[in-house]
Each structure stands twice: as C-alpha cells, then as structure tokens.
Amino acid sequence: LIGRLMFELPEEMGLIAIAVRQTQGKGRGRNVWLSPVGCALSTLHITIPLHSNLGQRIPFIQHLVSLAVVESVRSIQGYEDIDLRVKWPNDIYYSDLMKLGGVLVNSTLIETTFHILIGFGFNVNNSNPTVCINDLIVKFNKEEGTKLKALTADCLIARTVTVLERLIDIFQEKGPNGVLPRYYKYWVHSGKQVRLHNEEGPIAWIVGIDDYGFLQVHEEGKGVTSVHPDGNSFDMLRNLIVPK
C-alpha cells in the first residue's frame, strides 16, 4: 500500500505506515523478523535528491536510521546511559550482546530523485524473542537506583523520525563527517578483531566506515579495505565477516 501511495503524494507530504503487529516481517536477504505486540514497527517514505551528499551515498541511510533509533532513547534526559548501540550495517543491539531491532531500506531512483522506503522494527515492550528497551530500563533502575519510566512504541517511533530528519539535514550539509562522530559514539565495533570469510580466515581489525557507508577493515599485510554491506554479513557471535 505504502509503495503505491508514495508516488501519488506531493513531495513535501510525509508518509509513514505503523503496525501494532507484523505477521510477515522481512529482514535482509531471506531473514524473517518476528514482530509480536510490543515492537515499534513502521515503514517510512522519504525522498532524497540524487545530486546531494546523501544521494551520492545512499548506503548511509541505514546507518542514519539505526543511529536515530538509538538516539530516540539515549537523547532523553536521564536515559543517556541505557546501553543501546548500533551494529553495522543495520542492527540495533543491547550492548554487544543481543539484537533488539533492525532496519531495512529499499530505494527506487526516478529521474533525479531517490524514493526511499525505510522499514524499522525494534523491541520496546516485548521481552521475547530477545530483549526489549523497557527490560533495559528496569535493569538500569535496579542497578542505579533510578526511577526511569517505561517508554512506548508510539513515542519512540515519533522520536526516531524526528531525529532522523535532523541527521539527514546534517548529512546533506556536512557529509559523512557531520554524523560519524555520533555514530561511532554508539557503535559496538571500535577496535574489534575479526576474521574474514571463515573461522580460519585472515585476521583483520575494524577501523571505521568509509565515505560511502562501507565497513573499513585493516587486514594484516594488506592495509585497509572496504567491505560492502550487501555482499557480506557480520556474525557477532563468532566475530566473523562472511560473504552471503
């Protein structure tokens, strides 16, 4: 429905679809995303001019959305230390331990405008199948003696979209360097050692993200190379970057 509507509405009109429950959620590739009641689930339509900073670096959109989800919580006064983080290229994590959300971006170029559909889902008030944001708040309150209130999916979807709009504006004005310091503040990979291709593969260290949103790794004896997100998957449990 939203895929048809997005071409019929004026460009200045925002469009978002929000679901309480999803029965056929999709992830990257053939992955399935389980979406019980308690998740924040939405698909957002935005347009990006081809000849703009972000239009020339479309892979960055998934990073901006992941960052916006994390900042939707951690930019609230008192919630700054809730341990939500981003995992390259498109996941939201509790510390580096457990996934609680993801982002899926589809783009269509028509003439000189990208029409982007951004699907994002993250656990807010559902403890299963992994962990949720309100679980982290309860844990934080117990450990720190605070009384932070539980958050709602509606509130966090609204905050995510608002933060995303600001991040896009900053990126369009300043390019990657305008947002990467904020991204690195919350990502889980700094200085991590990984193996490439398989468990016996060459050792590499994660360096950062290049100007096009691709992961940069430093492989022994070969220097820094970039890893394309659509051709590779990051297995956090085994510290592997493997071709899909």
Buried (B, 14 or more C-beta within 10 A) or exposed (E): EBEEEBEEEEEEEEBBBEBEEBEEBBBBEEEEBBBBEBBBBBBBBBBBEBEBBBBBBBBBBBBBBBBBBBBBBBEBEEBEEBBBBBBBBBBBBBEEBEBBBBBBBEBEEEEEBBBBBBBBBBBBBBEEEBBBBBBBBBBBBEEEEEEBEEBEBEBBBBBBBBBBEEBBEBBBEEBBEBBBEBBBBBBBBEEBEBBBEEEEBBEBBBBBBBBEBBBBBBBEEEEEBBBEBEEBBBEBEEBBBBEE
